[in-house]
Amino acid sequence: MAHGMVWSIFEDTSVDYDKWVEDRTAVVDGEKLADGWYHVKYVRDNAAHTADCEVRDGKWTEFSDKMIGSAVERADYWGVYIEGFRRHEEGFIEVVIGS
């Protein structure tokens, strides 16, 4: 079963785990995404695991959280902290996660 992701945006620069916030604002490379569906990939060891994710009211939906978690899980990666998104040179949105 796919695990949920932790949207690891700090309220400040200190590494205080009590200060994690779940900001699902849909920003890619500093640009806010319009509402709609986006093809998102998690790339690990040159293999891409995809998810179709929705932005609604300027935020990634809970469904998107589950789909991203599923893609990461299929990649057999244990990290759960979403640190951001970037537009890949091939046009899709890539998930940037850390452990």
C-alpha positions as MATLAB code, in Angstrom:
seq = 'MAHGMVWSIFEDTSVDYDKWVEDRTAVVDGEKLADGWYHVKYVRDNAAHTADCEVRDGKWTEFSDKMIGSAVERADYWGVYIEGFRRHEEGFIEVVIGS';
ca = [
       0.000    0.000    0.000;
       1.340    3.414   -0.953;
       2.501    5.611    1.872;
       1.643    9.281    2.178;
       4.294   11.850    1.545;
       5.481   14.553    3.935;
       5.463   17.907    2.196;
       8.715   19.059    3.744;
       8.550   22.786    3.570;
      10.111   24.409    6.632;
       8.512   27.408    8.298;
      12.037   28.587    9.006;
      15.587   27.466    8.289;
      16.188   25.538   11.507;
      15.984   21.770   11.383;
      13.190   21.402   13.900;
      10.882   18.567   12.955;
       8.031   20.123   14.926;
       8.004   22.955   12.400;
       7.157   20.910    9.302;
       4.186   22.345    7.479;
       2.125   20.698    4.809;
       2.095   23.340    2.117;
       0.775   21.699   -1.022;
       0.855   24.922   -3.049;
       1.568   23.827   -6.603;
       4.834   25.545   -7.482;
       7.292   24.256  -10.065;
      10.583   26.097  -10.529;
       9.108   29.149   -8.794;
       6.008   29.218  -11.032;
       2.516   28.572   -9.656;
       0.640   25.983  -11.674;
      -2.861   26.587  -12.993;
      -5.587   24.231  -11.840;
      -5.725   21.044  -13.869;
      -4.030   17.673  -14.332;
      -0.267   17.228  -14.700;
       1.958   14.320  -15.626;
       4.372   13.900  -12.727;
       7.309   11.512  -12.538;
       9.631   10.314   -9.858;
      12.955    9.330  -11.420;
      15.338    6.954   -9.642;
      18.209    4.926  -11.092;
      17.258    6.045  -14.609;
      13.746    4.607  -14.248;
      10.691    6.859  -14.188;
       7.584    6.068  -12.194;
       4.631    8.200  -13.218;
       1.537    9.667  -11.627;
      -1.199   11.859  -13.035;
      -1.791   14.520  -10.397;
      -4.356   17.246   -9.956;
      -3.961   20.860   -8.898;
      -7.143   22.349   -7.471;
      -7.445   25.842   -5.986;
      -3.695   26.275   -6.570;
      -2.731   23.236   -4.475;
      -1.864   19.619   -5.130;
      -4.817   17.490   -3.999;
      -4.754   14.665   -1.453;
      -5.205   12.314   -4.422;
      -1.964   13.701   -5.844;
      -0.226   12.988   -2.543;
      -1.305    9.337   -2.781;
      -0.312    9.050   -6.435;
       3.144   10.518   -5.799;
       3.573    8.183   -2.819;
       2.639    5.250   -5.042;
       5.177    6.266   -7.713;
       7.929    6.584   -5.109;
       6.975    3.236   -3.594;
       7.088    1.552   -7.042;
      10.635    2.889   -7.337;
      11.409    0.960   -4.142;
      12.566    4.130   -2.386;
      11.910    4.716    1.290;
      12.123    8.526    1.366;
       8.885   10.377    1.999;
       9.839   14.075    2.194;
       8.739   16.095   -0.821;
      11.143   18.995   -1.152;
       9.766   20.431   -4.345;
       9.119   19.952   -8.026;
      11.035   20.921  -11.137;
      10.234   20.894  -14.809;
      12.342   18.258  -16.521;
      13.964   19.070  -19.863;
      11.627   16.488  -21.458;
       8.597   18.515  -20.304;
       7.225   16.491  -17.402;
       7.213   17.577  -13.765;
       9.772   15.769  -11.631;
       9.280   15.133   -7.922;
      12.257   16.107   -5.764;
      12.297   14.096   -2.559;
      14.730   13.478    0.249;
      15.003   10.922    2.962;
];
